[in-house]
C-alpha cells in the first residue's frame, strides 16, 4: 500500500509540472512530459503493479468458474433462494428475454453492483467522478449470467474487502 501512496504523490507532482508546460510545439511538449515522468519515477511498470494480484487470482477464478458449472454436487445443492448453485440465481422470470440480462432476475449481480458502488462512494477522493462507476456497471453485466456459486464467492469477497480497505485507508491517513 505504501508504494501506491508514493505513486499517487509522484503522479500528482507530475501532473502539476505538466500543467505548467507552456509550449505550442507538440513534439517539444511530449519530450518535456516524458522528462517530467522520468524525473518523478513514473513509468509503465509502476502503473501495472496494481494488476499483479489480479494476475495471480485470475487462473484460480477461471478454474473455480469451470468447476462450478461442471460439478454435479453444486447442481444438487441449494442455498437460501438459490435452488441450483451451478446456474445463475434466478429469483423470478420476466416472461421475456431482455438483452444482456436474459429471461430471469438474478439478485447476486445487483448485490455485487451495490457493494462495488458503495465502495466507490465510501472511498471517493478529489478524482472520483461518474466514470468511477464504470467498473461496477461492467462487472454487473459481465457477471450477470455467472453461476450462483461464483457470484456468492465474488460478492462475499467484495463485502469482506470493504472493512479491510477502510482499515488500510484509515491507517494510511494517520501516518505522517
C-alpha positions in Angstrom: 0.0 0.0 0.0 2.9 2.4 0.6 4.1 2.1 -3.0 0.6 3.1 -4.1 0.8 6.3 -2.0 4.2 7.1 -3.3 3.0 6.5 -6.8 0.0 8.8 -6.2 2.2 11.5 -4.9 4.6 11.2 -7.8 1.7 11.3 -10.3 0.2 14.4 -8.6 3.6 16.1 -8.8 4.0 15.1 -12.4 0.5 16.5 -13.3 1.3 19.8 -11.6 4.6 20.0 -13.6 3.0 19.1 -16.9 0.2 21.7 -16.3 2.9 24.3 -16.1 4.4 23.5 -19.5 3.7 26.4 -21.9 4.7 25.4 -25.3 2.7 25.1 -28.5 5.0 22.6 -30.2 3.5 19.2 -29.7 6.8 17.3 -30.1 8.6 19.5 -27.6 5.7 19.2 -25.2 5.8 15.4 -25.4 9.5 15.4 -24.7 9.0 17.6 -21.7 6.2 15.4 -20.3 8.4 12.3 -20.7 11.3 14.0 -19.0 9.0 15.0 -16.1 7.6 11.5 -15.8 11.2 10.0 -15.9 12.4 12.5 -13.2 9.5 11.6 -10.9 9.8 7.8 -11.4 6.5 7.4 -13.3 6.7 4.5 -15.8 4.6 1.7 -17.2 5.8 -0.9 -14.6 4.7 1.3 -11.7 1.3 1.6 -13.2 0.9 -2.1 -13.7 1.9 -3.1 -10.1 -1.8 -2.9 -9.0 -2.6 -5.6 -11.5 -0.2 -8.2 -10.0 -2.7 -9.6 -7.5 -5.3 -10.0 -10.3 -2.8 -11.9 -12.5 -2.3 -14.3 -9.6 -6.0 -14.7 -8.8 -7.2 -14.9 -12.4 -6.2 -18.5 -13.1 -7.8 -19.6 -9.8 -11.0 -17.7 -10.6 -11.2 -19.3 -14.1 -10.6 -22.8 -12.6 -13.3 -22.1 -10.0 -15.8 -21.0 -12.7 -15.1 -24.1 -14.8 -15.5 -26.3 -11.8 -18.7 -24.6 -10.7 -20.5 -25.1 -14.0 -19.5 -28.8 -14.3 -19.6 -30.1 -10.7 -22.6 -32.2 -10.1 -22.6 -31.6 -6.3 -23.3 -27.9 -6.9 -26.2 -28.8 -9.1 -27.8 -30.7 -6.3 -27.1 -28.1 -3.6 -29.4 -25.2 -2.7 -28.7 -22.1 -0.6 -31.2 -19.6 0.6 -33.4 -18.7 -2.5 -30.9 -20.4 -4.9 -32.1 -23.9 -5.9 -29.1 -24.8 -8.1 -25.6 -23.4 -7.3 -24.3 -24.4 -10.7 -26.7 -22.0 -12.5 -27.5 -18.3 -12.1 -29.6 -17.4 -9.1 -32.9 -16.6 -10.8 -35.4 -15.2 -8.2 -38.2 -15.0 -10.8 -38.6 -14.9 -14.6 -39.5 -11.9 -16.6 -41.7 -13.7 -19.1 -39.4 -12.3 -21.9 -35.7 -12.3 -22.7 -34.0 -9.0 -22.0 -30.8 -8.1 -23.8 -27.7 -8.9 -21.7 -29.9 -9.9 -18.8 -31.7 -13.0 -20.1 -35.1 -14.3 -19.0 -34.6 -14.2 -15.2 -34.0 -11.7 -12.4 -30.7 -12.5 -10.7 -30.2 -11.0 -7.3 -26.5 -11.6 -6.7 -25.3 -9.3 -9.6 -27.3 -6.5 -8.1 -25.7 -7.2 -4.7 -22.3 -7.1 -6.4 -23.1 -3.8 -8.0 -24.3 -2.4 -4.7 -21.1 -3.4 -2.9 -18.8 -2.1 -5.6 -20.8 1.2 -6.0 -20.8 1.7 -2.2 -17.0 1.2 -2.3 -16.7 4.0 -4.9 -18.8 6.3 -2.7 -17.2 5.4 0.6 -13.6 5.8 -0.6 -14.0 8.7 -3.0 -11.5 11.5 -3.3 -10.9 14.5 -5.4 -10.5 12.4 -8.5 -13.8 10.5 -8.1 -16.4 11.2 -10.7 -19.2 9.5 -12.6 -16.6 7.5 -14.6 -15.7 5.7 -11.3 -19.0 3.8 -11.6 -17.9 2.3 -14.9 -16.3 -0.8 -13.4 -19.3 -1.7 -11.2 -21.5 -1.4 -14.2 -19.2 -3.6 -16.3 -19.0 -6.2 -13.5 -22.8 -6.2 -13.3 -23.3 -7.0 -16.9 -20.2 -9.3 -17.1 -21.2 -11.4 -14.1 -25.0 -11.4 -14.6 -25.1 -14.9 -16.3 -22.5 -16.4 -13.9 -23.3 -19.4 -11.7 -24.6 -18.6 -8.3 -21.7 -20.3 -6.6 -19.2 -18.0 -8.3 -21.4 -15.0 -7.6 -21.7 -15.9 -3.9 -17.9 -16.2 -3.7 -17.4 -12.8 -5.5 -20.0 -10.9 -3.5 -18.7 -12.3 -0.2 -15.1 -11.5 -1.2 -16.1 -7.9 -2.0 -18.2 -7.5 1.2 -15.2 -8.6 3.2 -12.9 -6.3 1.2 -14.8 -3.1 2.3 -13.8 -3.2 6.0 -10.2 -4.2 5.0 -10.0 -1.3 2.7 -11.5 1.0 5.3 -8.8 -0.2 7.8 -5.9 0.4 5.5 -7.4 3.8 4.3 -7.7 4.9 7.9 -4.3 3.6 8.8 -2.6 5.3 5.9 -4.3 8.6 6.6 -3.0 8.5 10.1 0.7 8.0 9.0 2.8 11.2 8.9 
